[in-house]
Amino acid sequence: MAGTDEDAVAAADDALYVLTAVLLTPAKFPSVLGDDYPEACAALGLAPLADGYGLVLGQDGAGARWTVVVDDVSLVAVAIASWDCGMEYDLSPDERSVVAALPGWPLAVAVAAPGVPDPHDPDPEVAERAPLSPPDTSTWGPAQRRLGADEIALQWALWREQIDDSEFPSAPDASKPSEGSKPSGDADPSEGSESSGGEESSEGAGGAAGAARVRKAEGSAGSSRIRRVLAEARAYLDTPPPLGRVRSSFAPGDARTLRADGPGWSLVARTDDIAFVLLDEEPGEVLPVGRGPELPGLLEALDKMAVRPS
């Protein structure tokens, strides 16, 4: 497995100053790395183990960036939960839980360890492999699209309040032809939001959508693209996609926040509400999808097959 060279592990374990940590599991992984769990693992050269990993990002005494991969997922989850609550937690994985020590960071980290040199990649003779680096999100593409979907899921209320339900009484039916006039009662998917392309958070998940503004777009093309996305999402019900392509997480009340990704698209929805679609082919655009007769059933079915945090 990449990164398990003894010299690299020893270098990373030598006074590693932990800066942050993230989970890499089927239900929760940095989506900037891929559309699904196996793809995110492949970006780090890791096998997609069923239980997943914890990624500990830090610097050694010389300031070099290291990502220590551990199989003690619970330990990393407790640390993250503690930090999120503003509590101190000394994350010190047992060396027996270390799976790999990878040079570099796969995500953007905005902080640095005090009292050591500025973050930099380890010397090649120590690392013995190309260092990890965050995906390029300077231009619109799959990574930026997934970050935008992350932002909508995190800031659902801010995005939802920009949408007037009366403008799309129902979702477009994916079974109907995409050419020609729009069927009566279909959603108007022309309401979109433009991304400002904000900076990533320290975990590479926030700020992609930024402060957006709602504006009108061309409806017929948008309707066709939304039908395609809904059809591909519905196909997951018959042919299960790679693990992590459909994920379900907590939402207020009895609802769930549903996230689905596919080739060139991301969908974010609340099971009791509407959905938003982002496309590689529509830079910065966020297309809302009204509930109508079709969307509720699709979201319910996707939620039943989705991976959920344990």
Secondary structure, 3 states (H helix, E strand, C coil): CCCCCHHHHHHHHCCCEEEEEEEECCCCCCHHHCCCHHHHHHHCCCCCCCCCEEEEEEECCCCEEEEEEECCHHHHHHHHHHHHCCCCCCCCCCHHHEEEEEEECCCCCCCCCCCCCCCECCCHHHHCCCCECCCCCCCCCHHHHHHHHHHHHHCHHHHHCCCCHHHCCCCCCCCCCCCCCCCCCCCCCCEEEECCCCCCCCCCCCCCCCCCEEEECCHHHHHHHHHHHHHHHHHCCCCCCCCCCEEEEECCCCCEEEEEEECCEEEEEECCCCEEEEECCCCCECEEECCCCCHHHHHHHHHHHCECCC
